[in-house]
Amino acid sequence: QLQLVESGGDLVQPGESLRLSCVASGSLRWINMGWYREAPGKPRELVAALGADGRTDYADAVKGRFTISKDNSKNTLYLQMNSLKPENTDIYYCNTDVGLWPWGHGAQVTDTS
């Protein structure tokens, strides 16, 4: 298992964009990875997944607006978030696509409208 550190959370207005990063303590090259969100009082849920083969999958609520990608040379996973909406105010975490590793502290995205 690897250690994960998320960053890039910020205060945003509706319609703005933000990129989250997740640096892992080891290689992600052969790992199926995902970004999760956690809203207050709700269970953590997967919003974007990236297979080791490059295939992606997104929750319907973010499809067409969020893009998951990774840089294997930097052991880093990204989540590009465009056209942000107030309902995207959550804490975002990265992990394997089934949440196998210890969770990091997450990245807080807060709507300021």
Secondary structure as GFF3:
##gff-version 3
##sequence-region A 1 113
A	DSSP	beta_strand	4	7	.	.	.	ID=ss1
A	DSSP	beta_strand	11	12	.	.	.	ID=ss2
A	DSSP	beta_strand	18	24	.	.	.	ID=ss3
A	DSSP	beta_strand	33	38	.	.	.	ID=ss4
A	DSSP	beta_strand	45	50	.	.	.	ID=ss5
A	DSSP	beta_strand	56	58	.	.	.	ID=ss6
A	DSSP	beta_strand	66	71	.	.	.	ID=ss7
A	DSSP	three_ten_helix	72	74	.	.	.	ID=ss8
A	DSSP	beta_strand	76	81	.	.	.	ID=ss9
A	DSSP	three_ten_helix	86	88	.	.	.	ID=ss10
A	DSSP	beta_strand	90	96	.	.	.	ID=ss11
A	DSSP	beta_strand	107	111	.	.	.	ID=ss12
###
